[in-house]
Each structure stands twice: as C-alpha cells, then as structure tokens.
Amino acid sequence: MKVGFIGLGTMGIGMALNLRKAGYDLIVHDLRKESAQPVIEAGAVWAETVADLGQAADVVFTSLPGPKEMEAVGLGEAGLLGSMRPGSTWFDLTTNSPTVVQDVSKRFEEKGIALLDAPVSGGPSGTRSGKLA
C-alpha cells in the first residue's frame, strides 16, 4: 500500500517519520520541499504536486494549518478530488470546521473516495513519540 502525506510542518513531520519507521511506502508533499528533507532522507519519495501524490497513493493523510488549506488541497484545480482513485481514502488530520469537512466529504463521496475527519492532539512531542490522541 502506498501512503501519501501532505503537510510536513510542526505536526506532520513527526507523523510522516513514524509512518516511514513503521515501514510504509511513503510519498510526501509540502509547499516547501526543504520541510520534507528529513522524511525523504528516511526513504520517502517526493511528489512534485498534490495531484502527483493523489494519483500515486492508496491512502492520503493531510496535516494542514486549517480549513482554508484543507479545502484548497482537496478541491483545488490540481487537488486530491481530481487525482485520487475511487476506493482510496483521505484522512484529514487538520483541526477543521465541521461544515467544511461535510461539504468536501460529499464531493469525495460522489467519486467513491472516503474522507475521514481525524484531528489529532498531543503536540509536536506526541508526533515524535507516536502518542497522539
């Protein structure tokens, strides 16, 4: 299974590194490629665009700053909606707006893609230790 991870900031980088440590075939993307360096050095593959990642991954995780960014990654011109395959799954770890998640989820459901709202807490130390709630 190919796992995609978008958003390698304060929270995302620790989660992505833990996925690699667990042996997952990981594809990553962030607005800043330098943010991905630690996980690339750990064996992840860089995706040039969100669409490239969406096409390649069976499961996608996003850890983004907020609802606006989540919506853009999901529904943007070169976003996940246009690139993920039916039967694939998107786990959004962003602290989000229920209304935004419901609206975006409906669009993905129409394409046969599951979107699961899965915000996390535990901070950067929780991401490094793998102990998030």
Secondary structure, DSSP 4 states (H G I P E B T S, - for coil): -EEEEE--STTHHHHHHHHHHTT-EEEEE-SSGGGGHHHHHTT-EE-SSHHHHHHH-SEEEE--SSHHHHHHHHHSTTSSTTTSPTT-EEEE-S---HHHHHHHHHHHHHTT-EEEE----SHHHHHHHT---
